Structure formats: structure tokens, C-alpha cells
Amino acid sequence: MAARSPRHLAERPVRFGRSRPRVVFLAALLSIALLTLVIGIATRGEGPARRGAAPATTAQRGRGAATAATEPAGEQIRPTPGNLLQGADFERDLAGWIPLGGARLQRVEGGTSGRWAVAVDPGAATAGPVGPGLTRRGLASARAGTTYEASVWVRATVPDAQVILALHEEAGGRVASSDMAAYGVPDDGWRQLAVEHRARVPGSSLVLEITGVDLAEDGRLLVDLVVVQVE
């Protein structure tokens, strides 16, 4: 006797086991529904993060463009700890530096530290016992028995030039004690030079001088990254 359908159903129930095409069709529908559900969940989880990441990328590109437009061309060197000089890399100005021997001082591009250096142009007005150069007075109040070292990067645009570094102690407007070091500069490459001085007069004022020798009128001495510190 054949099984009767429940009376409350308007349609005859589907018997899955007897129709293979229907089983395949329903399985496909279930697969599509499951795939749609997985995609929906993934989209809800990743959408806000992606939308939040887009402004950050735009901001990063903006910062990169600003950096490229404003950063100096050369490598930036951090200030040397203990340096008694401010603005010793000439990146801002020439404040505190005084020309010697009738020289002209000018900030120029192409420093060994950062973008700028100072150029010493002797010109035709070189006069006096001191060669063309530059000086910085009042570096610090010297302490007797303390050794100070001055180092500087220099470059001469003429061959076989000579550079003299001097550390003085001034007291009462006169040089009370000093040490000097002379260096040959055979080519136009950057070179680091240094001089040491042991202070002898308590309360004297330290002075640094950098001068060039045998600079032609059309030659110049470039100076950068000056450091004066306690040894």
C-alpha cells in the first residue's frame, strides 16, 4: 500500500532519493548560498580596514613629496655631543664668524655635512700678517689644565694649498697662549684637520682661527663641520 501524503500539505513532498537531477540542483544551490555567505563575511571584515588604509597611503605620499622638496641635498649630520659651537655646519647662517686677512665669507652649496659650507674668497684685498680665513671668538671660558680640540673639514680649490688651524687663549684683549697646526692640502678633496690646546690662563677666552696659505686670487677655501670640544 502506497504511503499517503500529509493532508495539511498543499503540495506533494519531494523525495530526494528518487531524482538525481534534483539532488544535483539543490546541492549546487547550497554551494552557491554557502559561497555567498563566506564572501559576505569576508567583505564585512576587510572593507573598513581597507577604507581606513587608503587615507594613510595618501598622507604618506604627501609627506614624501614635501620631504623631497624641502630636505637638503646632502646627508644630514647630527650635532656632535659636547661641541662648544652652535651652527658649526653653516646650515643656517654665518652668525659669529669674522673674516680674516681681507677675505670675503659666503655660504655655498656642496658641504661635506648637510647642504651648506662657508667659502673663504681671498680676492685682491688680502692684507696683514694673517692669511685669508675666518675666526670665531668667545667659544668658551678656558679652564686651566683642560685640553681643548678643534677639528674642521676643509677643501681648497687650488692645488698645494696650506691650511693653518690655531686655538688661542685671549685675556685682556691679547693672546695669552696658543697652539697651531699647519697642513698641506694637495688636491681639492675634503679633508678633516685638527689642533689641540691645553689651557694655561684661568678665565681666558678661547678663539679659533682657520686660515689659508698660497691661495690664488681666484682660489677659495671651503670650510664645514667645525667642532670644538673638551678632550
VENSULUR-V139295 format. One line per field, one symbol per residue. psi: psi as a letter, one per 20 degrees, with the letter a starting at -180 (. if undefined). Layout:
psi: ???
//
This chain:
psi: pqpqqphiphqpqpohiioghhggghhgghggggghgghgghghhhghgghhhghhgghghghgghghhhqqhrpppqpppjpiqqkijkhgakpippqqkjrppppqqkrhobhqrppoohbjjpqriprpbqqorlgroqppippqppqqpqppjqqkrqppppoqpppkjqohqrqqppqpnhakqpqpqqqqpoqhopjrpppppoqqqkprhjrqpppqmppprp.
//
